[in-house]
Amino acid sequence: MTHHDVVIVGAGLAGLAAARELAIHGVDVQVFEAADAAGGRVRSDFVDGFTLDRGFQLYNPAYPEAARVLDHEALNLHPLTRGMDIVRSTSTGRAVLRLADPRSPGNWHSSALSRAAGTITGKARFAAYARTVAKLSGHQFDERVDEPAQVALARAGVDATMIDHVIRPFLTGVFLEPHLMTSRRFMDVVLASFVKGTPSLPRAGMQAVPDQLHDALPEGTVHLASPVRRLTPASIETDSGTITASVVIVATNATHASALLEEAGLTTELNTATNSVTTWYHAVATTSLPEPLARGRSVVTVPDKRSGPVINTVPLSYAVPSYSPDGQILISSSTLGVDDSAEVARAVRGHLQFLYGADTSGWDLVARYPIHGALPSMRGPLTVAGSGEHGPVILAGDHCATASIQGAMISGRHAADSACRRLGVVRPDDRRIAV
């Protein structure tokens, strides 16, 4: 039987972030991960020259905790186009509203003024709302009355047209729920991040984010293919035996954490509700395109209403050429739920034809990823700046904070802070980074 200061269950972003913080301060920490690689839900596959993230995920360099920890230059971030294309079906055919950040004049388009995207007053009120939340940090988000996002937007004076045909289609792809019943506090965090930064992708895929955290740890810290079978407040049991620890951190998803705690006789109420998604990757040869998709931009394209299964789609290669072989464009598309049947695949192809205004019959379906529990449900009441303290076993994960890379990493640091206090570790500083 071996003993360590801290053992961490799970090598997702939260577990890795906690381990990094503890290792920096000289704590003897070991991480046990059931999968064959670190990263949790942030993983990438590399197939025939394509980089396939397991789910459509983006990294925002404005995440304060991630920016503190990660080396952005080494990630070699490639920004997507700031804005969104909204595709509508009109009496005269297909129409596209091109909405862009007004701070990106080269991407601005007159269709943004259309009343189909809401009234001028509604747009101004939404812009004012976004500017307000961009000034918030940490516990300030929690000081705002929590209510469904739909209610908060209406209360702010955003007109129904803009909510239903612009904001809802966009946030459906962020929240993975189509009704805007997500907590306004989480919506506020999301909007603040979009105001402050441009969602991007690392050149080597999203796997580069957990890989960087993993590589920063002392060799031998992370044990892969090592599932934890049982835990107590002072030990874990793996296939290799029992490991005791002064502190145990559980950094798995909420469902797995709840099962481990229940079996250990520990009562901690966790929100195990999740939202699921299926990500579809298609490839198309540039020579077969009469003109570039989405005007050659890596812009998120959404339908203005549920006209088919696709909630968003984006040609990734225009932003990150390394995501596909030369002469190929990789398109990522998302559908709610985890149905990846042949019937849905045909419906997705047909919907993409409408969204891009292009013949998709020759597009190659490279991969599909049905992802159960892709995101924790962020319905209220929600505490954004919560603590990592959850009884005798410390919990970490985006379900403890916000469903984002930022949420996962800051929950990991909160867990590390708690572990240091329990161990009596004296640190040279008391850094606090806002959510």
Backbone hydrogen bonds, N-H to C=O, Kabsch-Sander energy under -0.5 kcal/mol:
donor,donor_aa,acceptor,acceptor_aa,energy
2,T,242,T,-0.9
4,H,244,T,-1.9
5,D,28,D,-0.6
6,V,28,D,-2.2
7,V,247,V,-2.0
8,I,30,Q,-2.7
9,V,249,I,-2.9
10,G,8,I,-0.8
10,G,32,F,-2.9
12,G,251,A,-0.5
13,L,39,G,-0.5
16,L,12,G,-2.7
17,A,13,L,-2.5
18,A,14,A,-2.4
19,A,15,G,-2.4
20,R,16,L,-2.5
21,E,17,A,-2.1
22,L,18,A,-2.3
23,A,19,A,-2.8
24,I,20,R,-2.2
25,H,21,E,-1.0
25,H,22,L,-0.5
26,G,23,A,-1.9
27,V,22,L,-2.4
29,V,27,V,-1.0
30,Q,6,V,-1.9
31,V,221,T,-2.9
32,F,8,I,-2.8
33,E,223,H,-2.9
39,G,11,A,-2.9
42,V,39,G,-2.3
43,R,41,R,-1.1
45,D,52,L,-2.8
47,V,45,D,-0.5
47,V,50,F,-1.9
50,F,47,V,-2.5
51,T,323,Y,-2.0
52,L,45,D,-3.3
52,L,50,F,-0.6
53,D,51,T,-0.7
54,R,43,R,-2.9
55,G,53,D,-2.3
57,Q,55,G,-0.9
59,Y,200,S,-3.0
63,Y,60,N,-2.2
67,A,63,Y,-2.5
68,R,64,P,-1.5
69,V,65,E,-1.5
70,L,66,A,-3.3
72,H,70,L,-1.0
75,L,71,D,-1.7
76,N,72,H,-1.2
77,L,72,H,-0.7
78,H,201,L,-2.5
80,L,199,P,-2.6
81,T,298,S,-2.2
83,G,81,T,-0.7
84,M,99,L,-3.0
85,D,300,V,-2.4
86,I,84,M,-0.5
86,I,97,L,-2.9
87,V,85,D,-0.6
87,V,302,V,-2.6
88,R,86,I,-0.5
88,R,95,A,-3.4
90,T,88,R,-0.6
90,T,93,G,-3.5
93,G,90,T,-1.4
95,A,88,R,-2.7
97,L,86,I,-3.0
98,R,96,V,-0.6
99,L,84,M,-2.8
99,L,97,L,-0.9
101,D,82,R,-0.7
104,S,101,D,-2.8
107,N,104,S,-2.1
108,W,105,P,-1.2
112,A,109,H,-1.9
113,L,110,S,-2.0
114,S,111,S,-1.6
117,A,114,S,-1.7
118,G,115,R,-1.8
123,K,119,T,-2.4
124,A,120,I,-2.4
125,R,121,T,-2.4
126,F,122,G,-2.3
127,A,123,K,-2.5
128,A,124,A,-2.2
129,Y,125,R,-2.3
130,A,126,F,-2.6
131,R,127,A,-2.3
132,T,128,A,-2.1
133,V,129,Y,-2.2
134,A,130,A,-1.7
135,K,131,R,-0.5
135,K,132,T,-1.2
136,L,133,V,-1.6
140,Q,137,S,-2.3
141,F,138,G,-1.5
142,D,138,G,-0.5
143,E,139,H,-0.9
144,R,141,F,-1.0
149,A,182,T,-2.5
150,Q,180,L,-2.4
152,A,148,P,-2.2
153,L,149,A,-2.4
154,A,150,Q,-2.0
155,R,151,V,-2.7
156,A,152,A,-1.4
157,G,154,A,-1.6
158,V,153,L,-2.1
163,I,159,D,-2.1
164,D,160,A,-3.1
165,H,161,T,-2.6
166,V,162,M,-1.5
167,I,162,M,-2.6
168,R,163,I,-2.9
170,F,166,V,-1.6
171,L,167,I,-3.0
172,T,168,R,-2.1
173,G,169,P,-0.8
173,G,170,F,-0.9
174,V,170,F,-0.6
175,F,171,L,-3.4
176,L,172,T,-2.0
180,L,177,E,-0.5
183,S,378,M,-2.7
184,R,147,E,-2.2
187,M,183,S,-2.1
188,D,184,R,-2.9
189,V,185,R,-1.8
190,V,186,F,-2.5
191,L,187,M,-3.0
192,A,188,D,-2.4
193,S,189,V,-1.9
194,F,190,V,-1.9
195,V,191,L,-2.1
196,K,192,A,-1.9
197,G,193,S,-2.0
200,S,59,Y,-2.9
201,L,78,H,-1.9
203,R,75,L,-1.5
203,R,76,N,-1.0
205,G,202,P,-2.0
208,A,205,G,-2.1
209,V,206,M,-1.8
211,D,207,Q,-2.1
212,Q,208,A,-1.9
213,L,209,V,-1.5
214,H,210,P,-2.9
215,D,211,D,-2.9
216,A,212,Q,-0.9
217,L,214,H,-1.5
221,T,218,P,-1.8
223,H,31,V,-3.0
224,L,222,V,-0.7
225,A,35,A,-3.0
226,S,33,E,-3.6
229,R,227,P,-0.6
229,R,237,E,-3.0
230,R,237,E,-1.1
232,T,235,S,-2.7
235,S,232,T,-1.1
236,I,243,I,-2.4
237,E,230,R,-2.8
238,T,241,G,-2.8
239,D,227,P,-0.5
241,G,238,T,-1.5
243,I,236,I,-2.6
244,T,2,T,-2.8
245,A,234,A,-2.4
246,S,4,H,-1.3
246,S,5,D,-0.6
247,V,5,D,-1.6
249,I,7,V,-2.6
250,V,394,I,-3.1
251,A,9,V,-2.8
251,A,249,I,-0.7
257,A,253,N,-2.6
258,S,254,A,-2.7
259,A,255,T,-1.9
260,L,256,H,-2.4
261,L,257,A,-2.6
262,E,258,S,-2.5
263,E,259,A,-2.3
264,A,260,L,-1.4
265,G,262,E,-1.5
266,L,261,L,-2.9
268,T,266,L,-0.8
270,L,268,T,-0.6
272,T,270,L,-1.1
275,N,375,L,-2.8
277,V,371,I,-1.6
278,T,335,T,-2.8
279,T,369,Y,-2.3
280,W,333,S,-3.3
281,Y,367,A,-3.0
282,H,280,W,-0.5
282,H,331,I,-2.3
283,A,364,D,-2.5
284,V,329,I,-1.7
286,T,327,G,-2.3
288,S,285,A,-1.5
289,L,286,T,-1.3
295,R,292,P,-1.0
296,G,293,L,-2.4
297,R,293,L,-0.6
297,R,294,A,-1.2
299,V,297,R,-1.6
300,V,83,G,-0.6
301,T,313,T,-3.0
302,V,85,D,-2.7
304,D,87,V,-2.2
307,S,305,K,-2.2
311,I,334,S,-2.9
312,N,334,S,-0.9
313,T,301,T,-1.6
314,V,332,S,-2.4
316,L,314,V,-1.1
316,L,330,L,-1.7
317,S,330,L,-1.0
318,Y,315,P,-0.8
319,A,316,L,-1.5
320,V,316,L,-2.5
323,Y,320,V,-2.4
324,S,321,P,-1.6
328,Q,325,P,-1.8
329,I,284,V,-2.4
331,I,282,H,-3.3
331,I,329,I,-0.6
332,S,314,V,-2.5
333,S,280,W,-2.3
334,S,312,N,-2.3
335,T,278,T,-2.3
336,L,309,P,-0.6
337,G,276,S,-1.9
340,D,338,V,-0.8
345,A,341,S,-2.4
346,R,342,A,-2.0
347,A,343,E,-1.9
348,V,344,V,-2.9
349,R,345,A,-2.1
350,G,346,R,-2.2
351,H,347,A,-2.4
352,L,348,V,-2.6
353,Q,349,R,-1.5
354,F,350,G,-1.4
355,L,351,H,-2.6
356,Y,352,L,-2.5
357,G,353,Q,-1.3
358,A,353,Q,-0.9
360,T,358,A,-0.6
363,W,360,T,-1.7
364,D,283,A,-2.7
365,L,363,W,-0.5
366,V,281,Y,-2.0
366,V,364,D,-1.1
367,A,281,Y,-1.3
369,Y,279,T,-3.0
371,I,277,V,-3.4
371,I,369,Y,-0.6
372,H,370,P,-0.7
374,A,275,N,-0.7
374,A,371,I,-0.9
375,L,275,N,-2.0
377,S,273,A,-2.8
380,G,181,M,-0.5
384,V,382,L,-0.6
386,G,383,T,-0.6
386,G,384,V,-0.8
390,H,388,G,-0.5
390,H,391,G,-0.5
393,V,390,H,-0.5
394,I,248,V,-2.1
395,L,388,G,-1.0
396,A,250,V,-2.3
400,C,397,G,-2.1
401,A,398,D,-0.9
404,S,402,T,-2.3
408,A,404,S,-2.5
409,M,405,I,-2.5
410,I,406,Q,-2.7
411,S,407,G,-1.8
412,G,408,A,-1.6
413,R,409,M,-1.8
414,H,410,I,-2.5
415,A,411,S,-2.3
416,A,412,G,-2.1
417,D,413,R,-2.8
418,S,414,H,-2.3
419,A,415,A,-2.4
420,C,416,A,-2.6
421,R,417,D,-2.1
422,R,418,S,-2.2
423,L,419,A,-2.1
424,G,420,C,-1.1
425,V,420,C,-2.4
427,R,425,V,-0.6
